[in-house]
């Protein structure tokens, strides 16, 4: 009888060891805070780099001029062709003027996002030919990557609120929204990926921090400090 009891204990223990732990709404998972996107800025056309107006660490706005290429040749060529066209056909002259303006605009490199300059690769006087000039990171919103245990599969849905706690020296919790839940589980680790969108309107939180996240209720009023109602003017 005692032998049968010991066998039963071994079987139950083995079953428990291979059974995923029950999901807790306050279970904290490890995560990493990333920029929403990282963009490499290159020149769309060849030419002498005339100015680079930003440097590493600078905040930039969408549409802001980052760098310019020398446009003297394009302007001079356009002026000659405009003058020649104007003598024969006014409409052709106007089209030539538009073409010149488009050529010059291609040599003015603007930021495609609101963000921060991560790295500067080139300086005025260099001749970029599709080489990298700058690297930008969009840090509002931030992208949080989480790997959840398979026991939580089906319990996290897109649109759900989560609470992100960055590593020190940052403090507080910040409300984020689930935007992606992977439909494929990694068999080796027994986890699946979850992506969160974390508002960062005042740019208080830097990207690259480790963090923890939970999917329960807010613990205190410090939740959501990074998510203000008013955006700074852009």
N, C-alpha and C positions, 0 to 999 in steps of 0.2 A: 504493500500500500504506500509506504513511504517512498519507494522507488517511483511509483506512478506519479506521486505528488511532485517529486523533483523534476520529472520529465515534463509535467504540465507547466511548471514554473519556467523551465528553459524555453518551451514553445511560446508561451505568452511573452516572455522577455524578448525573444527574437522577433516576434510580431510587432511589439511596440518599437523596437529599434528601427524597423523598416517602415513605420507608419509616420507620415508627416505630422508635425506638431499642429495643434489646433490654432486657427487664426485668431489673433487678438487685435481689436480695433486700435489699441494703443501700442502695438508692436512697432519698434523703431527699426528702420532699415537703413543701411549705408547708401550714400548717394554722392554724386559729384556735380558741382555747378559749372556749366559751360556757357560761353557766349551763345546767343541765338544762332548767329552765323559768323564765320570768319571769311573775309573776302580779300583776295589778292588783286591789287590794282596794277594794271599794265597799260601801256600806251596803245591805242587802237591803230595808230599809224606810226611810221618811222619819223624821226626828226630829232633835232638837238634839244635836250631838256633845258629850258630857259629858267624856270623857277620851280621850287618845291616849297609850298607855303605852310606845311605842317611838319611836325616831328613826333617822335615816339612819346606817347602819353597825352597828346593833345586830343581834346574832344572835338568832334566834327559833326556837322548837320547835313542832312540829305540835301544835295544840290550845291554844297559848298565847294569852291574851287580848291583843289588839292595841289595841282601842278599844271604847268603850261609848257608847251613845246614852242620853239621858235617858229613864227608865222610870217617872217619877212618875205620869203620867196613866194608863198601863196598869195600874200596881199599884193605884191608887185605884179605877179603874173595875172592875177584877177583884174587889177586896174588896167593893164594893157589890153586884155581881152574885152573888158567892158567898153573901153574907149573905141576899139575897133568895131564892136557890135553896134554901138550907139550910132555910128555913122550910117549904118545900113538898115537897122531894124531895132526899134525901141523895145519891142517885146523880147527879142533875143538878148538885148542888153540887160533887161531886168532879170532874165533867167540866169545870165552869166553872173550877175550880182548875187543872186541867191546861192549859186554854186560856190562862189568864193566864200560867202558867209558860212556855208556848211563845212567847207574845208577848214576854215579857221576854228569853228566850233569843235571839230574833231580833235583839235590840238589843245583844247582846254579840258582838263581831266577833273571831273567832279565826283563827289562822294555819292554813292548810291544809297547810303543808309545813314541814320543817326548812330554814331558809335565813337570808338576811340582808336587812335593810331597805335597799333601793336608793334610795328617794326617799319623802319625806313631803310630801303636798300640802295637808293641812288641819290645823286646830288646834281645841282645845275652844272652844265657843261658836258655831262655824259650823254650817250646816244643810245636810248633804249630801242631795241627791236624785239618787242614782245616780252622783254625781260620784266621782272617784278620791280615796281617802283615803291609801293607801300603795301602794308598789310593792315586791314581794318577789322575790328571786332564790334558787332552789334551787341550791346549789353543791356538793352531794354527792349523786350523782355529778356530774361535769362532762360537757359535750357537746363533742366535738371534731369540727369539720367539715374534711374534706380533699377536695381536688380532684385526682384521680389521672389520669395520661395514659391515653389509650385503649389504649396498648400493655400496660397492666396489667389490662385487662378480662378477666375469667374467672380471674384469679390471686388475687383477694381475695374471701374468702367470709365470711359472717356467722359470728361466733364465733371468728374468727382473732385472735391476739394481735398488737398493734402497740406500738411504743415511742415515746412522745411526749417531745420535748425542748423545754421552754418557753424563750422568749427571756430574756436577762439582765434583771434580776439573779438570776432563778431558775436553779438548777443541777440537774444530774442528768437521768436519763431515768425515765419513769413508764409502767408497763405499762397498756394499755387494751385493750378488746375491741371488735371490729367489730360494730355492731348493725344498720347499714343499708348496703346497696350499691345505688346507683341502677341502674335497668335502662334508663335513657335517657341517651344520650351527647349532650353539647353539641357540635354540629358546628362552631361558630365557634371554640371554644377547643381542641377535641379532647380534652376531659376528661369525667370522670363523677364524681359525688359519692360520698363514703364518710363515714359517721358512726361515731364511736367513743364508747364510754362509759368515762370515766376516773374511777376511785374517788378520793375526796378526803376520807376519813374524818376526818382531823385538820384539815381546812379550810386546809391550808398554801398551796394553790395558789389564786390569785385568778382569776376569770373575766375575759375580755377580752384575754388575752395572745396574741400571735402565737407560733407554734411550728413545729417541723419534726417529721416522723414517718417512721418506717421500719418495714418489715414483716419484718425479718430476726430474727436471734437477739440476745439481750441482750449488750451490750458489756461491762458490768461490774456489780458488786454494788450500785451505786447505783440500778439499775433498780427501779421500784416503790416508791420511798420514800413516795409518797402513799397506798399501799395497805397499811395495817396490818391485822393480823388482828383486833385488838380495836377495836370502835367505842366512842366516848365515850358515856356514859350519856345517855339522852334523856328 
